[in-house]
Amino acid sequence: MVMIVTDTWYPAKVAQLVGQKYLEMMQKPPDKPLGETVLPPIFQQTKEGIHTISVRECRDDRIKDSLMALAKWMLALAEIEGYHYSMDTYIDVTEAHSVIGMKGPQ
């Protein structure tokens, strides 16, 4: 399985706007799955503003679809001035062992 980790940052002065937009988007979920939520968005206030992280797990055969759907989802929020994000992919440690020619823990 692949994990998609999404990091977002935005200034505190647009937090209400981001929250409002997020709630609107939750009312009409994307037409393609974003993967299973492993870690729902968590929130941190920093001196630069607001930072959130979320993690989704997607099946290997759905990586492209999940990334494309998530990118469309995130672009709707990126319309807000100062909002930016990154999406990174990870594999779990069990699968990572195969990279070094080992069988991982079960």
Buried (B, 14 or more C-beta within 10 A) or exposed (E): BBBBBBEBBBBBEBBEBBEEBBEEBEEEEBEBBBBEEEEEEEEEEEEEBBBBBBBBBBEEEBBEBBBEBBEEBBEEBBEBEBBEBEBEEBBEEEEEBEEEEEEEEE
